[in-house]
Amino acid sequence: MSFKYRFILSFVTLEVFFILLIVVFNFNTITNSSKQLISEKIDSNMSFMKNLILVPLSIYDLGTLDNITENVAELKYINSIIILDKEDRIVSSKFKFKYQSIEEILKIKSNQDLSLNDKIYELRHETFTEEDVYIGSIYIIFDHSENRTFLNETKNNNILLVILEIIFSTILSFIVGNKLNNKLINLSEVARNIGKNKKIKIPYLNLKDEIGILSNSLNQMQIDLENRNKDLKNLTKDLTNQKFELIETQKHKDSFFANMSHELKTPLNSINILSSIMMNNKKENLDAVQIKNLTIINDCGKKLVALINDIMDISKIEAGELIVSSKPFDFNKSMNKIYEMFLVQIQKKGLEFVFQKDPSFEFIKNDEKLIGQILINILSNAIKFTQKGKIEFIINNKNEFIEFIIKDDGIGIPSDKLQYIFERFKQVDGSLNRKYEGTGLGLSISKELTSMLCGNITVESELNKGSKFTILIKKNIETQNRKAEDRINNQKKISPKKAHISIKKDNKSILFMNKDPLYYLDIVLKLKKKSFIVKQVNSLDNLLLELENKKEFYKKIVLDLDFIEQSDLNEFLKNNNIDLFFATSEFDKIDENLKNSNKIILDKSQKEKFLESLSL
């Protein structure tokens, strides 16, 4: 029910209540007063008649009694009168009561109500005594019908008055409610336009009532929104400038890393080769101390080369320049090489090495080098952090995927540090005097590489009991022997129709509707590094405009709920049948109908899972 009709109903109900209260009170007062007056009048008449008849009756003056009877019977409120002597014989009477006979009336020895239908009669009976000696009695039937007629007319008039009052109140409340409702509708439309950032003139600003207060509040809200939009535009401009500065800085950093890595690796490789040759001491002209020093130099050189390789890998991944080369290779042979590579190291450390592999594997089509790099990183960590016990390397066949499980009995990872271990330069022990060496890049590189190979990596760990890494990688992936950046540039050069077909096939296009560019900046950059094509719009109208001719262009469409009114969202979903992902940082405030639907809702507070869901 609309506000207008609720107002009318409330107003009329309240009006009817008070009118009925007043009418009922007045009617009861009139009825009670009328009954009291009639009773007093009857009592007065009976007392008068008793005094008037007593003397003639005592001396048996029949003429006087007949005269009194004739005169009393002419009164319009007296229907009948009967006078009896001491032997209850009728000495005088005037009987007009047609509903009972005179004999039936004389059998009654008390006052009685003789009302019939709309006629109201009351019988009064009085006895006469003289010095306690019974000398006769009198019966008088009073007629109250006129009084009943008066009360009925009063009641009908009151009912008519109530009906007229209800009609008048309804008309009045309709006029007032309609006027108020129109004002509220106008203000509601104003609020909706303000929400759409439209400049609009606000009515009723000069009114001094509640409508005026509401109008002035909307006016102030419009001013505040305009100021905030200006601030947001300035902020967006600053962020855009910062974005380009960051991209330029990133290019310089990548160039610096590439150049420095090359400059460092050339002399380091020479140092490693020369120190290895000299360590052999073929001419036997070096003593034990010199050989030990050469060993230290060689070990340090190898560690520096490994560090430089990690930094180069991270730089390539960030720049989207890491080449994924998918070729068929002998999976069993490749895994046996990795097993043999680590077997000596693990046995030398006094650990047990368990290697299990599903025998059904043959050739797969993937990047052998990158798979090996992932496994080498994880197994190297297992050796480094395990002092006793065993290391397990298990390979299972999972239909389209290969499952690698690497378990160790090492130091484990605290539960509060698990969420950070795949971040760059993050280590469980990050202090300067830490026991275990490393850059903190190995696991980060492994996760990035796993994602590039259409896979995923997870970890389970318990402090002082060990860790378990599970890696899922697709057996066969399409050839991707071009750089990610080149693929994006090439897609931009082809015609729109061809781009539509190509991207739909590769499922690499994502459309975001958001008003939080700062939060999505990092996500967009990471998606682009994974060869995704990303487009962003900042309103539902722009989203519909983008999808008008390119609905099939996008694999995933993400709607950020944090900046959308629930009413606008409901209207959008009602009028548009689009498969959407929803993103929010306030899951508890989401509409229950949306929660219970089959739609995917992404949690913005868990950025890694958010990105992972979009990448699959």
C-alpha positions in Angstrom: 0.0 0.0 0.0 1.4 3.4 -1.0 2.1 6.2 1.5 -0.9 8.2 0.2 -3.4 5.5 0.9 -1.8 4.6 4.3 -2.2 8.3 5.3 -5.9 8.4 4.2 -6.7 5.2 6.0 -5.0 6.3 9.2 -6.6 9.7 9.1 -10.1 8.4 8.4 -9.8 5.6 11.0 -8.7 8.1 13.7 -11.5 10.5 12.7 -14.2 7.7 12.8 -12.9 6.5 16.2 -13.3 9.9 17.8 -16.7 10.6 16.1 -18.1 7.2 17.2 -16.8 7.8 20.8 -18.5 11.2 21.0 -21.8 9.9 19.4 -22.0 6.8 21.6 -21.3 8.9 24.7 -24.0 11.4 23.8 -26.5 8.7 22.9 -26.0 6.9 26.1 -26.3 10.1 28.1 -29.6 11.0 26.3 -31.0 7.5 26.8 -30.1 7.4 30.5 -31.4 10.9 31.1 -34.7 10.0 29.3 -35.2 6.9 31.4 -34.5 8.8 34.6 -36.9 11.6 33.6 -39.7 9.0 32.7 -39.1 7.1 36.0 -39.3 10.4 38.0 -42.4 11.4 36.1 -44.2 8.1 36.7 -43.3 8.2 40.4 -44.6 11.7 40.6 -47.9 10.8 38.9 -48.4 7.7 41.0 -47.9 9.8 44.2 -50.3 12.4 42.9 -52.9 9.9 41.9 -52.6 8.1 45.3 -53.3 11.4 47.2 -56.1 12.3 44.7 -58.0 9.0 44.9 -57.5 8.1 48.6 -60.3 10.3 50.0 -63.0 9.5 47.4 -62.2 5.8 47.7 -62.4 5.8 51.4 -65.9 7.3 51.4 -66.8 5.4 48.2 -67.6 8.5 46.2 -68.0 6.8 42.8 -68.9 10.0 40.9 -65.6 11.6 41.9 -63.7 8.5 41.1 -65.2 8.3 37.6 -64.5 11.9 37.0 -60.8 11.4 38.0 -60.6 8.3 35.8 -62.0 10.2 32.8 -59.5 13.1 33.2 -56.5 10.9 33.8 -57.2 8.7 30.8 -57.1 11.7 28.5 -53.4 12.2 29.2 -51.4 11.0 26.2 -48.8 9.1 28.2 -51.4 7.1 30.2 -53.0 4.3 28.3 -55.3 2.7 30.9 -56.4 3.2 34.6 -58.3 0.8 36.8 -59.5 1.5 40.4 -60.5 -1.3 42.8 -62.3 -1.2 46.2 -61.3 -3.1 49.3 -62.9 -6.3 47.9 -60.9 -5.9 44.6 -64.0 -5.0 42.7 -63.7 -2.5 39.8 -65.3 0.8 40.9 -64.0 2.9 38.1 -61.9 2.2 34.9 -60.8 3.4 31.5 -59.1 0.4 29.8 -57.6 0.9 26.3 -54.8 -1.7 26.4 -55.4 -4.1 23.5 -52.6 -6.6 24.1 -54.0 -8.1 27.3 -57.5 -8.4 28.8 -58.5 -6.5 32.0 -58.8 -9.8 33.8 -55.1 -10.7 32.9 -53.9 -7.3 34.1 -55.8 -7.7 37.5 -53.9 -10.9 38.1 -50.6 -9.0 38.2 -49.8 -7.7 41.7 -46.5 -5.9 40.9 -44.9 -3.3 38.6 -44.1 -4.8 35.2 -42.7 -3.9 31.7 -45.4 -4.6 29.1 -43.3 -3.6 26.0 -44.4 -5.2 22.7 -42.6 -4.7 19.3 -42.0 -0.9 19.0 -44.6 -0.1 21.7 -43.3 0.5 25.2 -45.7 0.2 28.2 -45.1 0.1 31.9 -47.7 -1.3 34.4 -47.7 0.3 37.9 -49.8 -1.1 40.7 -50.4 0.7 44.1 -52.5 -0.3 47.1 -54.4 2.1 49.4 -54.6 1.7 53.2 -56.1 3.7 56.0 -54.8 3.2 59.5 -53.3 0.0 58.2 -56.6 -1.2 56.8 -56.7 -2.1 53.1 -59.3 0.0 51.3 -58.5 -0.6 47.6 -55.9 -0.4 44.8 -55.1 1.2 41.5 -53.6 -0.1 38.1 -52.1 2.5 35.7 -50.6 1.5 32.3 -48.1 4.2 31.1 -47.3 4.6 27.3 -43.6 5.4 26.6 -43.7 4.8 22.8 -43.2 8.5 22.0 -40.0 8.5 24.0 -38.8 5.4 22.1 -39.6 7.1 18.8 -37.6 10.1 19.9 -34.6 8.0 20.8 -34.7 6.1 17.5 -34.8 9.3 15.6 -31.9 10.6 17.6 -29.9 7.4 16.8 -30.7 7.6 13.1 -29.7 11.2 13.0 -26.4 10.4 14.7 -25.7 7.6 12.3 -26.3 9.9 9.3 -24.1 12.5 10.9 -21.3 9.9 11.3 -21.6 8.8 7.7 -21.4 12.4 6.5 -18.4 13.0 8.7 -16.6 9.9 7.4 -17.3 11.0 3.8 -16.0 14.5 4.5 -12.9 13.2 6.4 -12.1 10.8 3.5 -12.3 13.6 0.9 -10.3 15.9 3.1 -7.6 13.3 3.8 -7.5 12.3 0.1 -6.8 15.9 -0.9 -4.2 16.5 1.9 -2.6 13.0 1.4 -2.4 13.4 -2.4 -0.8 16.8 -2.1 1.8 15.4 0.4 2.3 12.3 -1.6 3.1 14.3 -4.8 5.7 16.3 -2.9 7.3 13.1 -1.6 7.3 11.6 -5.1 9.0 14.7 -6.5 11.6 14.6 -3.8 12.1 10.9 -4.4 12.8 11.5 -8.1 15.2 14.3 -7.1 17.1 11.9 -4.8 17.3 9.4 -7.6 18.7 11.9 -10.0 21.2 13.1 -7.4 22.3 9.5 -7.0 22.9 9.4 -10.8 25.1 12.6 -10.5 22.6 14.7 -12.4 22.4 18.4 -11.7 18.8 19.2 -10.8 16.8 22.0 -9.2 15.4 21.0 -5.8 11.8 22.2 -5.0 10.2 23.2 -1.7 13.3 24.8 -0.3 11.3 27.8 1.1 8.8 25.6 3.0 9.2 25.7 6.8 7.6 22.3 7.5 9.1 18.8 7.4 9.0 18.8 3.5 11.1 21.9 3.6 13.6 20.3 6.0 13.9 17.3 3.7 14.4 19.4 0.6 17.2 21.4 2.3 18.8 18.1 3.3 18.7 16.9 -0.3 20.2 20.2 -1.5 23.0 19.9 1.0 23.6 16.3 -0.1 23.8 17.4 -3.7 26.4 20.0 -2.9 28.4 17.5 -0.9 28.2 14.9 -3.7 29.4 17.5 -6.3 32.4 18.3 -4.0 33.2 14.7 -3.6 32.9 14.0 -7.3 35.4 16.8 -7.9 37.7 15.4 -5.3 37.3 11.9 -6.9 38.0 13.2 -10.4 41.2 14.9 -9.1 42.1 11.7 -7.3 41.5 9.6 -10.4 43.6 12.0 -12.4 46.4 11.7 -9.8 46.1 7.9 -9.7 46.2 7.8 -13.5 49.4 9.9 -13.5 50.9 7.7 -10.8 49.9 4.6 -12.8 51.8 5.8 -15.8 54.7 6.8 -13.6 54.7 3.3 -12.0 54.6 1.6 -15.4 57.5 3.8 -16.6 59.4 3.0 -13.4 58.7 -0.7 -13.9 60.1 -0.6 -17.4 63.3 1.1 -16.1 63.5 -1.4 -13.3 63.1 -4.3 -15.6 65.7 -2.9 -18.0 68.1 -2.3 -15.0 67.6 -5.9 -13.7 68.2 -7.3 -17.2 71.3 -5.3 -17.8 72.7 -5.8 -14.3 72.0 -9.5 -14.3 73.9 -9.9 -17.6 76.8 -7.8 -16.3 76.9 -9.8 -13.0 76.4 -13.3 -14.5 79.2 -13.0 -17.0 82.1 -12.5 -14.4 80.3 -14.8 -11.9 80.2 -17.7 -14.4 83.9 -17.1 -15.1 84.7 -17.2 -11.4 82.7 -20.4 -10.9 84.3 -22.1 -13.9 87.8 -21.1 -12.9 87.3 -22.0 -9.2 85.9 -25.4 -10.1 89.0 -26.1 -12.3 91.4 -24.9 -9.6 89.6 -27.0 -7.0 90.5 -30.2 -8.9 94.2 -29.4 -8.2 95.5 -31.4 -11.1 99.0 -30.1 -10.7 98.8 -30.7 -6.9 100.4 -27.4 -6.2 97.6 -26.2 -3.8 97.4 -27.0 -0.1 94.2 -28.0 1.8 93.5 -24.4 3.0 93.7 -23.0 -0.6 91.3 -25.7 -1.9 88.9 -24.9 1.0 89.0 -21.2 0.1 88.3 -22.0 -3.6 85.4 -24.2 -2.5 83.9 -21.3 -0.5 84.4 -19.0 -3.5 82.6 -21.5 -5.8 79.7 -22.0 -3.4 79.2 -18.2 -3.0 79.3 -17.7 -6.8 76.7 -20.4 -7.3 74.4 -18.8 -4.7 74.8 -15.4 -6.4 74.0 -16.9 -9.8 70.9 -18.5 -8.3 69.8 -15.2 -6.7 70.3 -13.4 -10.0 68.3 -16.0 -11.9 65.4 -15.6 -9.4 65.4 -11.8 -9.8 65.5 -12.2 -13.6 62.5 -14.7 -13.5 60.5 -12.3 -11.3 61.3 -9.4 -13.7 60.2 -11.4 -16.7 57.0 -12.5 -15.0 56.1 -8.9 -14.0 56.8 -7.7 -17.5 54.8 -10.5 -19.1 58.0 -11.5 -21.0 58.4 -15.0 -19.7 58.1 -17.5 -22.6 55.8 -20.5 -22.1 56.9 -23.2 -24.7 54.5 -26.1 -24.8 56.0 -29.2 -26.4 55.5 -32.9 -26.1 58.1 -34.5 -23.8 58.7 -37.8 -22.0 57.2 -37.1 -18.6 58.7 -40.3 -16.9 62.2 -39.5 -18.1 62.0 -35.9 -16.9 60.7 -36.8 -13.4 63.4 -39.5 -13.1 66.1 -36.9 -13.8 64.7 -34.7 -11.0 64.6 -37.7 -8.6 68.2 -38.6 -9.4 69.3 -34.9 -9.1 68.1 -34.7 -5.5 68.7 -38.3 -4.4 72.4 -37.7 -3.7 71.8 -34.5 -1.8 69.1 -36.0 0.4 71.1 -39.1 1.2 74.2 -37.0 1.9 72.1 -35.2 4.5 71.0 -38.5 6.1 67.4 -38.2 5.1 65.0 -40.8 3.5 63.8 -40.0 0.0 60.4 -41.6 -1.0 59.6 -41.4 -4.7 56.3 -42.7 -6.0 54.9 -42.1 -9.5 51.8 -43.3 -11.3 53.0 -45.8 -14.1 50.4 -44.6 -16.5 52.2 -41.5 -17.6 53.9 -41.3 -21.0 54.2 -38.1 -23.1 52.5 -34.9 -22.1 52.4 -31.5 -23.9 53.6 -28.8 -21.6 56.7 -26.7 -20.7 59.2 -29.2 -19.3 61.6 -26.5 -18.2 59.1 -24.5 -16.1 57.6 -27.7 -14.5 61.1 -28.7 -13.5 61.8 -25.2 -12.1 58.7 -25.4 -9.9 59.6 -28.9 -8.6 63.2 -28.0 -8.0 62.2 -24.9 -6.0 59.8 -26.9 -3.7 62.2 -29.9 -3.3 65.2 -27.5 -2.6 63.1 -25.9 0.2 62.2 -29.3 1.6 65.9 -30.3 1.8 66.9 -27.0 3.3 64.3 -27.0 6.1 64.4 -30.8 7.0 67.1 -32.0 9.4 65.8 -35.5 10.1 63.1 -37.8 8.9 62.1 -38.2 5.2 61.0 -36.3 2.1 58.3 -37.7 -0.1 57.9 -36.9 -3.8 54.6 -38.3 -5.1 53.1 -38.0 -8.6 49.4 -38.9 -9.2 47.4 -39.0 -12.4 44.2 -36.9 -12.0 42.5 -37.1 -15.4 43.4 -33.9 -17.2 45.8 -32.8 -14.5 49.0 -34.1 -12.9 49.1 -33.9 -9.1 52.6 -33.4 -7.5 52.8 -33.9 -3.7 56.0 -32.9 -1.9 56.0 -33.7 1.9 58.7 -33.2 4.4 59.3 -33.7 8.1 60.9 -30.3 8.4 60.4 -27.3 10.7 57.0 -26.6 9.4 55.3 -23.2 9.0 53.3 -21.3 11.7 49.6 -21.0 10.8 49.7 -17.2 10.9 52.5 -17.2 8.3 50.9 -19.6 5.8 49.0 -16.8 3.9 52.2 -14.9 3.3 54.6 -17.6 2.1 53.8 -17.1 -1.6 54.5 -13.4 -1.5 57.8 -12.1 -2.8 60.7 -11.7 -0.4 58.6 -13.1 2.5 60.2 -15.7 4.7 59.0 -17.4 7.9 62.1 -16.1 9.6 62.9 -12.7 8.2 65.4 -11.6 10.8 69.0 -10.7 10.0 70.4 -13.6 12.1 68.1 -16.2 10.6 69.4 -19.8 10.5 68.2 -20.6 6.9 69.4 -18.6 3.9 67.4 -17.6 0.9 65.8 -14.6 -0.9 62.1 -15.4 -0.4 61.5 -15.6 -4.1 61.4 -19.3 -4.8 57.8 -20.0 -3.7 56.5 -16.7 -5.3 58.1 -17.7 -8.6 56.7 -21.3 -8.3 53.1 -20.0 -7.8 53.4 -17.6 -10.7 54.8 -20.3 -13.0 52.1 -22.8 -11.9 49.4 -20.3 -12.8 50.9 -19.7 -16.2 50.8 -23.5 -16.8 47.1 -23.6 -16.1 47.5 -25.0 -12.6 47.4 -24.2 -8.9 49.6 -24.8 -5.8 48.4 -25.2 -2.2 50.2 -25.8 1.1 49.4 -27.5 4.4 51.8 -27.3 7.3 52.1 -27.7 11.1 54.9 -26.1 13.1 57.7 -28.6 14.0 56.0 -31.5 12.1 56.5 -30.6 8.5 54.8 -29.3 5.4 52.9 -30.7 2.4 52.8 -28.8 -1.0 50.2 -30.0 -3.5 50.7 -28.8 -7.1 48.1 -29.4 -9.9 49.2 -28.8 -13.5 47.3 -29.4 -16.6 48.8 -32.3 -18.7 48.3 -30.7 -22.1 48.2 -26.9 -22.8 48.1 -25.1 -26.1 51.4 -23.8 -27.6 52.2 -20.4 -26.1 55.6 -19.6 -27.5 55.1 -15.8 -27.7 55.5 -13.2 -25.0 52.3 -12.2 -23.2 52.8 -8.6 -24.2 53.2 -9.5 -27.9 49.9 -11.4 -27.8 48.0 -8.5 -26.4 49.5 -6.1 -29.0 48.6 -8.5 -31.8 45.1 -8.8 -30.6 44.7 -5.0 -30.7 45.8 -4.9 -34.3 43.3 -7.4 -35.7 39.8 -6.4 -36.7 37.0 -6.1 -34.0 35.2 -9.1 -35.5 38.3 -11.3 -35.4 39.2 -10.1 -32.0 35.8 -11.1 -30.7 36.2 -14.7 -32.0 39.8 -15.0 -30.9 39.2 -13.8 -27.3 36.1 -15.9 -26.9 38.1 -19.0 -27.9 41.0 -18.2 -25.5 38.6 -17.1 -22.7 41.0 -14.3 -21.7 38.7 -11.3 -21.4 37.4 -9.8 -18.2 35.1 -6.7 -17.8 35.0 -4.9 -14.4 32.2 -2.5 -13.2 33.8 -0.7 -10.3 34.3 2.7 -8.7 37.4 1.7 -6.7 40.3 2.0 -9.2 42.9 2.0 -6.5 41.9 -1.5 -5.2 41.7 -3.0 -8.7 45.0 -1.4 -10.0 47.1 -4.3 -8.7 44.6 -7.0 -9.8 44.4 -5.5 -13.4 48.2 -5.4 -13.7 48.5 -9.1 -12.5 45.7 -10.2 -14.9 47.4 -8.4 -17.8 50.7 -10.2 -17.0 48.8 -13.5 -17.3 47.7 -12.5 -20.9 44.2 -11.4 -19.9 42.5 -8.5 -21.7 40.9 -6.3 -19.0 38.3 -3.5 -19.5 36.9 -1.3 -16.7 33.7 0.8 -16.5 32.4 2.9 -13.6 28.6 2.6 -13.8 25.8 0.2 -14.7 24.8 2.4 -17.7 28.3 2.2 -19.1 28.3 -1.5 -18.4 25.2 -2.0 -20.5 26.7 0.2 -23.2 29.9 -1.9 -23.3 27.9 -5.1 -23.5 25.5 -3.9 -26.1 27.7 -5.2 -29.0 30.3 -7.2 -27.0 28.4 -9.5 -24.7 30.0 -12.6 -26.0 33.4 -10.9 -26.0 33.9 -11.3 -22.3 34.5 -14.5 -20.4 33.8 -13.0 -17.0 31.9 -9.9 -16.0 32.6 -8.7 -12.4 30.2 -6.3 -10.6 31.5 -4.5 -7.5 28.6 -4.2 -5.1 30.3 -1.8 -2.6 29.2 1.3 -4.7 25.8 0.1 -6.0 22.5 0.9 -4.3 20.4 -2.3 -3.7 17.4 -0.8 -5.5 19.5 0.0 -8.6 21.0 -3.5 -8.5 17.6 -5.2 -8.2 16.3 -3.2 -11.2 19.4 -4.0 -13.2 19.2 -7.8 -12.5 15.5 -7.8 -13.2 15.8 -6.2 -16.7 19.1 -7.9 -17.8 19.8 -11.6 -18.0 23.6 -11.6 -17.7 25.9 -14.1 -16.1 27.8 -12.1 -13.5 30.5 -12.4 -10.8 29.9 -10.2 -7.8 32.6 -8.7 -5.6 32.2 -7.2 -2.2 34.1 -6.3 1.0 31.0 -6.5 3.1 29.6 -10.0 2.6 27.2 -9.7 5.7 25.3 -6.8 4.1 24.5 -8.6 0.9 20.8 -9.2 0.1 19.7 -12.6 1.2 18.1 -13.4 -2.2 21.5 -12.8 -3.8 23.3 -15.0 -1.2 20.9 -17.8 -1.8 21.3 -17.6 -5.6 23.8 -19.6 -7.7 25.9 -16.5 -8.4 29.6 -16.4 -7.5 30.4 -13.8 -4.9 34.1 -12.9 -4.5 35.5 -11.6 -1.2 37.6 -8.5 -1.8 39.3 -8.8 1.6 41.1 -12.0 0.3 42.9 -10.6 -2.7 44.8 -13.7 -3.6 41.7 -15.9 -3.7 39.9 -13.1 -5.6 42.6 -13.0 -8.3 42.9 -16.8 -8.3 39.1 -17.2 -9.0 39.3 -14.8 -11.9 42.4 -16.5 -13.4 40.8 -20.0 -13.6 
